[in-house]
Amino acid sequence: MATANAITPKPIYAPKGCNCPIMVHVTESEREELKRIQELEMRSLSATARMLLLRGIAEYDQDTLNAE
């Protein structure tokens, strides 16, 4: 039996456990920088933003530890 009219599920690109979306407002120049990094990383815009967010959190935590 052919399923030509079946709906193909949309691929999920986020890692398992990523189910808490957030909205972030950025300026036009910040978005252009994000798009530039996106092209270098060959990721989606949201995956690039998530990667930078995680790296920023790690750097923040390290700076906080160093300040103590």
C-alpha positions as CSV (number, residue, x, y, z in Angstrom):
1,M,0.0,0.0,0.0
2,A,1.5,3.3,-1.1
3,T,1.5,6.3,1.3
4,A,2.1,9.0,-1.2
5,N,-0.3,11.4,0.6
6,A,1.1,10.8,4.0
7,I,2.5,13.8,5.9
8,T,6.3,13.5,6.5
9,P,7.2,14.5,10.0
10,K,9.3,17.7,10.2
11,P,12.9,17.0,11.3
12,I,13.9,18.2,14.7
13,Y,17.3,19.8,14.8
14,A,17.5,20.6,18.5
15,P,19.2,18.2,20.9
16,K,16.9,15.9,23.0
17,G,15.6,17.8,26.0
18,C,15.5,21.2,24.2
19,N,11.8,22.0,24.7
20,C,11.8,25.4,26.3
21,P,11.9,28.0,23.6
22,I,12.7,31.7,24.4
23,M,12.4,34.8,22.3
24,V,15.3,37.2,22.1
25,H,15.2,40.7,20.6
26,V,18.4,41.7,18.8
27,T,19.3,44.8,16.8
28,E,19.8,44.6,13.0
29,S,23.6,44.7,13.4
30,E,23.5,41.9,16.0
31,R,21.3,39.8,13.7
32,E,23.8,40.4,10.8
33,E,26.6,39.2,13.1
34,L,24.6,36.1,14.0
35,K,23.9,35.4,10.4
36,R,27.6,35.7,9.6
37,I,28.5,33.2,12.3
38,Q,25.7,31.0,11.1
39,E,27.2,30.7,7.7
40,L,30.6,29.9,9.1
41,E,29.2,27.3,11.5
42,M,26.8,25.8,8.9
43,R,24.0,25.8,11.5
44,S,20.5,27.1,11.6
45,L,20.1,30.6,13.1
46,S,18.5,29.3,16.2
47,A,21.2,26.6,16.7
48,T,23.9,29.3,16.3
49,A,22.2,31.5,18.8
50,R,21.9,28.5,21.2
51,M,25.6,27.7,20.8
52,L,26.6,31.3,21.5
53,L,24.3,31.4,24.5
54,L,25.8,28.3,26.0
55,R,29.4,29.5,25.3
56,G,28.4,32.9,26.9
57,I,27.0,31.1,30.0
58,A,30.2,29.0,30.3
59,E,32.4,32.2,30.0
60,Y,30.2,34.0,32.6
61,D,30.5,31.1,35.0
62,Q,34.3,31.0,34.6
63,D,34.6,34.8,35.1
64,T,32.4,34.5,38.2
65,L,34.6,31.8,39.6
66,N,37.7,33.8,38.9
67,A,36.3,36.8,40.7
68,E,35.7,34.9,44.0
